[in-house]
Amino acid sequence: MGTRFGPQADIDMPVLRVYVALIVVAFAVVLSKLFSMQILTAREHKVRSLKNIIVTVDINPPRGDILDRTGYPLATDDNVFALLYIAPLAITKQQLTDDELDLLERLGLQRLGQLHDLRSSDYRKLRDAGFQDLTVLDQELRSRLSWMASLPATDIALLQNFIVKRNPRGQVTSWENPGNYYDLMRVASYLKGVEFRDMVSTLKAGMKRVNRYQPVRVVNELDRNQVIFIAENNHEFQGFYVEEFAYSRKYPLGMATPHLLGYLGYFSAENDPEWIRRMGYSDNEYVGKDGVERQYERLLHGIPGRRDIEVDNRMAFQRIVQDVAPAKGTDVYLAINKNLQMECYKAMEGRPGAFIVTALSEGHEGEVLAYVSSPGYDPARFKEKGYYQSLLDNPYKPLINRASGLAYPPGSTFKLVTASAALQKGGFAPGSSFYCPGYKQIGNYKMRCHEDFGHGSVTLLEGISKSCDVVFYDIVLAMDDDSDTLHDYAERFGYGNRTGLDLPEDARGTVPNRDWKRKTFDWANAVDRLWYDGDKANFAIGQGFMNATALQVLQSASIVAKRGKLYEPHVLIATRRDLQIRHEKPNRPRDMALENKTLDLVEQGMRMAVTESTGTCRTFNTGETKALKVAAKTGTAEAGRGKADHSWVVGYYPVDNPKYAFVAFFQNGGSSGAAAVPAAKKVLTYMADNEPIAEQD
């Protein structure tokens, strides 16, 4: 017979029985589970659903690394374990004064635990008894709270005011249990090195930033032993949990880089929480507050993760339900050479001032290779209690950015500008002769030269190399145009404007003239608003109202080296994300309308300052720095009555093909020969043997 198909086909009965049995068993399992959930454990699930809720909290992302030009980490995130706490509603509503916090510490853990266990009815009885007549309580409570009768009257009053909150009319508005802080004190007692007071302060500060459903980081970094202890005793840490996605920012060069890199902090109190979230941040997240951390915040900031956690009806943490991991921010490469940065930092010896080195070679113009403001501070310590206040109290004001954030009189370094104006516009020649008796009589005043007995007969170029003040007094007074020419040339050299540095602090400084003085002193009488010959003379030598940042002074020398081309200084050279490196576009210069022949002569005067025996920078023509062929200019600027002079030196090398420019500045450091020049000599000696830009860069 042929093969049969369809309903009348042969059926393999044993196989069919197996299939049927499997289906029956599967249904039995499902029905059993449904019966268990719906009937046997229905009450348990119902109670749990009524008591507990799922809350979504943010997981802060790791920031991108900040790297030097070789890939050395200047700022990086270390993965740490932090202790987070979701405060009960009772705590979030409490306003804790310092006196009340002192009281909690005096009461201690055991007494706070006993207060924690009291019921509202017990507190009402205590209130009615004035917190002293314990006979209103039952025998067990009287025994446990016997210590209360011996409390000083001041503590009794504090405790009463702590618990019973009244409005101005004396009416009771709320009850607050001091025992709500029992869990915090208990945890602090368990974890060695953790102070209860610090935990409470951190919690209260955190609760001002976050909404009530977000956890607060109460211990920034847990050590290995603390993490193990918490894991083994997690039943003692109700409401607390260990955050594994926690990060601590590290700055390997410490005090050598704070004004360059900046530091981290929380959003300011005036920032709208909704705006913070729209910008992609969590309430409890650090952001860049200065330096590169602030300038490139949008690159460095990652993408927050998300965590669903279960909390009870008091908002106390129960368990983690699920995580969505955060994404790291973009890494940034800086032009900085970390070894050169350290050499410049060491050369400052902790004294107030700045040291900057930039690149001039083709393809690297404007790259900032070293950027030091001194004294420094450790940005990683900003979270330490009292550290910020210690910086404010420091007489040397380490928070001030002396590299580009604050302007000072540049002194004789400004003579490069005056000489250029004289040669290009003022009708002077390099061999123009001047006579210096040690001063210049201007009206009733003798404007003195730094050389008390005078330089005698000097040329304009010798005026640069010897830094003769009288030469430049004569030049500006001969121009007879109320300093408008000098003002114009100062701006051509970059003074009076921001340099374009890609850091938050880039001060303009001050370039004065007649109009500036009249507007600035509009509150003064007419005589004091006039622009005098003495103002002109001071302007010509970088004194009086003239102010500039160290970076602007360096930029002026760079313009000489690059023959009138101004390149904006910059620290960022590349970014890296997902292992892909993106290099920044080349720096395009601005032509500052300065003639090559003018700048050739100015450079000649700067070179004479190094090579001539009477030059103010002659030390650069000795030892290992001689071969560098440095062109430089010193400056010793008066800082005001009773204060030591500011010390400057600026320059570049080699003169035949400039590769690097530098500036050293010491606030109230004395003469240039006493501070700035020796410091620059140390750094240039290092650079002679250690090329800051490698051939492959």
Helices and strands as residue ranges (DSSP letters): G 6-8, H 13-35, I 36-40, H 42-51, E 53-59, E 66-67, E 73-85, H 89-92, H 98-116, H 120-128, G 134-136, H 139-144, G 146-150, H 153-163, E 164-166, E 172-175, G 178-181, H 182-190, H 196-209, E 216-222, H 224-232, G 234-236, E 240-250, G 254-256, H 258-261, E 264-266, H 273-278, E 286-288, H 291-295, H 297-300, E 305-311, E 317-324, E 331-334, H 338-348, E 353-359, E 368-374, G 379-381, H 387-393, G 411-414, H 415-424, E 433-436, E 439-442, E 445-448, E 456-459, H 460-466, H 469-479, H 484-492, H 514-520, G 526-529, H 533-540, H 550-561, E 565-566, E 572-577, E 580-583, E 590-591, H 596-611, G 618-621, G 623-628, E 631-637, E 646-653, E 660-666, H 676-689
